[in-house]
């Protein structure tokens, strides 16, 4: 899902939500590559009720990510709602992504 005018891709999974800047940060190694994860939200246990906020651990991979996070927190709700409002495409095939490990050059 693309979140707001920032062009961030949110990958929402049960254990965490990661955000990738679709317009910046590209790395490659051995002919393969992709965009870099900028920040992640990892929900913590211990919610007192369904109506209570979900406590999260915020993980920042780059400087300046706290400002980005503030905008993402505003934009992700409407982006999720737009995605839920769209009819699902039953004919589309699911794609599986891969995370490429970085190797040290030392």
C-alpha positions, 0 to 999 in steps of 0.5 A: 500500500502506498501511504500518502503523498510521501510515496512510502510503501507499507508492508503490514504483517502480523509481527511488524509493519515496515515502511520503504521510501518508494522515491529514495534509497536503493542498494544493490549487491551481486546484481540484485537490489531494492529499496531500503526499509526506512523504519518499522513498527513492532507491536508490543504485547500488553494491550488492556482492551480492544479500544486501547491504543496498540503499544509499539516499538519504533525502529528507525534505520535512518536519521530524520525518521522521527519526522517521517513517522509523524506523517506516516501515523497521520496518513496510514489510517486513510490509506488503509481505508482506501485499500479496504474500500477497493474491490479485491482482484480475485484474478491477481496472483500473490507475489512473494518478496525477498529480503536481501542480506547485506554483506560487509565489504571488510 
